[in-house]
Amino acid sequence: MSSMEADASAPHGPRMRALALLPVFLALHLKVMLQYRADFVMGAVGQVIYTLLSVAFIGAVMMPGAALDGWRFWDVMFLLGFGDVAFGLSAVFFFRVFLSFESAYIIQGRLDQLLLQPLAVLPALILRNIDLNHLAVVIKGVVVVAVAAHMLDLAWSAARVAEFVLLAASAAAIYGGLYIGFVSLGFWFRRRASLARPVLSLNYLTQYPLTIYPGPVQALLTFVLPLGLATFYPAQSFLGIAATNGVAEVAPWMMPLLALAVAAFGAGVFHLGLRRYVSSGT
């Protein structure tokens, strides 16, 4: 029986057990993080410095009173903060997998361990690689969003908070689906890791409104590598900024559906790749 068939034939119990084990793994990773508090503090300091540089750059580009296709300075700041919240949430669960899956699990053969344990492979992979240090990114993003919302005179009601949480969670799931789909290429291409950093660098483009980019770049960040779905479109919807330059609008209720589609695609590619996996014998 192939690894994929073994995983598919497993009962639903182990898959549901992964959800039940999530609090346990979060507690374990929290203990690890607390043992290395200096790493978290240094990471948080680095995030603050990076944000200050980003704010300074955007402030230099956008003259007082100027706008980028209808996006004012504090609109762009909200977009920056929202992107940090979504990216940080996804990074807690997926980023370590994104960076190390090919080398640690395929080349070194650690995937064999996951195939032998009573949990579905993909949930087990995610649980093992939780990294709570990325909560610093989430906290930073929340602060930036709060400041930008205050400057924009946004009124926070229970419904608006729920909408923001829904959009951020959906955006994080989109990131997660993209990460899992990308790392799954390692089943076919052993040099996939060399593309990780270039692909990740495309995320910096989504710190600014997609409307400022040419049509091909908009299409790339919407349909090919839909990073814009995790940043620009939900922020545009939440702020109520009209779409320009051919960019579509995404209603808040559409985000969970898009997130489900991207996450299902990523998981599907992973399980297709798992069929090809051959144990390293180590």
N, C-alpha and C positions, 0 to 999 in steps of 0.2 A: 504493500500500500504506500502511495506517495505521501510526502509531508502534507501536501494540500488536502488529499483525501482524508488523511487522519485528522486534520484540523476541522474539515467540514463535517466529518462524521461525529465529532464530539457533541455531547448533549448540550442543550441550551444552559444547563445548570452552571458549568464552568464560566460561560460568558457573563451570566448574571452575577456570579461570584466575584468577578473582577470589579463590578460596581460596589459590591459590599466591601471589598478590600480597599477601595480608594481611600477612605478615612484612615485606615491602618497605615498605608504607604505614605500618606501625607504626614502623619505623625512621625513616622520613621525619618523621612527626609527633613522634617522640621528639626528633629534632634541633631541630625548631621549638620544642618545649616547653623544651628546655635553653637556647635562646636567650633565653627569657623566663622565667627561673627565679623572678624576683620574683613573677610572676603566680601560679605554683604555690604559692609560700610564703604569699602573702597569702590565697589560697584556702584553704589548709590551716589557717591561723590562724582564718579566718572559720568554718570547719567546727568547729574546737575550741570556739570561743565559742558557736556555735549548740548544740553538743552539751551543753555545760555548762549553758546556759539550759534545755534540754529536761530534763536530769537534775534541775535545781533545781525545775522546774515539776512533774514527776512526783513528786518527793519531797515537795513541798508538798501535792499532791492525795492521795497515799497515805500515811496515817499509819503509824507504825511497827507492823508486824505485820498491817496491813490488806491486803486483796486485792481485785482487781477480777474478779469472777466466776471465782475460782480462780487468777487471775494475781497472783503476788506481785511485789514491787518489782523484783527481779532478773530475773524472767520478762519483765516489760515492758522492762527494759533490753536483754535478749537480743533481743526483738522489734525494738526500736529499732535495734540494731546490725545485725541480719540485714537489715532494710529498707534500711539504708545500703549494705550490701555489694551487694544485688541492684540497687538503684537506681544505684549508682556504676558497676557493671559495664555496665549497659544504657546509661548516660549517655555512657560512653566512645565508644560506637558510634552512638547514636541521638539524643542530646539536641540536638546542634547541628542535625540535620535537623528535629527537632520544632519548634525555634524559628524556623528561617529558610527552610524549604522553599518556602512559598507566595510570600514576597516575593522571594527570591533566584532560585528556579528556575522558577516559573510566571510571575510578573509581569515579572521582568527577563529571562526567556527563557534562563537558563543551562541549562535542561533540554535545549535543542537540542544542546549540546555532548555530553551523555551519550548522546543518540540516535545520534550520529555516530561514537562510539568503539567498539572491538571488545570491549566488555564488556556484560553485561546491565545494564540501567538501574539497577535497585534495588541490586545489589551495588556498582556504581560510585558511586552516591550515598552509600552507607554508608562506603565506603573513603575518599572524599574528605573526609568530615566527621568523622573520628575526632578525639576531643579527650581527650588523655591527662591533662589537668588534673583530670579527674574521678576519677583514681586516688586523689586525696586523700580523697574520700568513701569509697572502698573500704577504704583503710588505716584510716581512723577507725572504720568499721564493724567491721573485724576486731578492733581493739583493744577496742571496747565488747563485742563477742561474747566475746572471751577473758576479760575481767574478769567479765562476767556469768556465764559458764560456771564460772569459778573459785569465785565466790560461791555458785553453785548446786551445787557439788561434782559437776559433770558429768565423767565419765571419757572422755577422748579416746583412742579406738583407731583403727587404720587404717580400719576399717569405718565408724566414726562420722565421721571426717574425710571419707571418700569420700561419705557420705550428705550431709554439709553442703555439699560442693562441688556435688553433683548438684542439691540443692535450690536453692542460690544461682544456679547456671547456668540452671536451669529458670525461676526467678523473673525473672532478667534477660531471658530470651527472651520471657517474658510481657510485661514492660514494653516490649521492643522491638516486639513485635507490635501492642501498643496504640498506641505512638507512630506506627508506620508507617500503621496504619489511620486514625488521627486526621489525620495530615498529608495523607492522600489525599483528605480532604474538600475540600482546596483546589482539586482539579480541578473540583468542582461549585460550591463556595461561595468566592468570592474574599475574604470577610471571616472566613474560618475562624481566622485568627491571633488575632482578638480574643477567641476562646474558649480559647486555649492556657493562659493564666495561671489562669483559673477552674478548668479541668479539672485542671491541675497541682496546684492548692491542695487538691483532694480527696485527694491522696496523704498529706497531713498527718494525715488521719483514721486512716490505717492504722498510725500509730505506736502506737496503743492497741488493745487487744482489740476485735474487732468486736462481741463480745457485749454491750458497754456501750451500743450504739446501738440505736435502734428498728428493728423489722423491715424497714421500707422502705429504711432506710439500708444495712442488711446486704445486702438484695437488690441495691441499686444497686452496691455495692462487690464483689459476688460474680458477678452475672450481666450487668449492663449495662456498667459499667466495672470489670472484674474486677481492680481493684488489690489487693483482699484476697488474691487467689490468689498474688500476688507477695510477700506479707509475712506476713499473719496465719496463713493455713492451713499453709504450710510450717514456720513457727516453732512453731505448735501441735503439729504432727506430730513435730518434732524433740524438743521438750520433753516430749512425752507427756502433755499437758494434756487432760483429758476435755472434750468439746464440751458446751456448755450453751446455754440460751436459743435452742434451735432451730437452732444453727449445726452444719453437717455436719463430718465429719472427712475429711481428704484424706490417703491413705497416701502415703509417699514415692515409691513406684513410679508413682503416678498423675501426679506433677508433670511428668515429661518428656512424657507424653501430652498434658496440658493445655497445656504450653508449645508443643508442636508444633501443636496445634489453633489457639491464639491467633496464633502466628506465621504459620501458613498463611492464617488469616483476614485478617490485616493485609496480607500480600503479595497476596492475592487482590483486596482492595479497591484496592490500589495499581495493579495491572494493569488492573482495570476502569476506574479513573480515567485511566490512561494512554491508553486508547482515545479519550477525549474531548479529549486535549490537542491544542491547535492552536498551532503555532509563533507566537511574537510577532513574528517577522520581524526581530529585532534581532541 
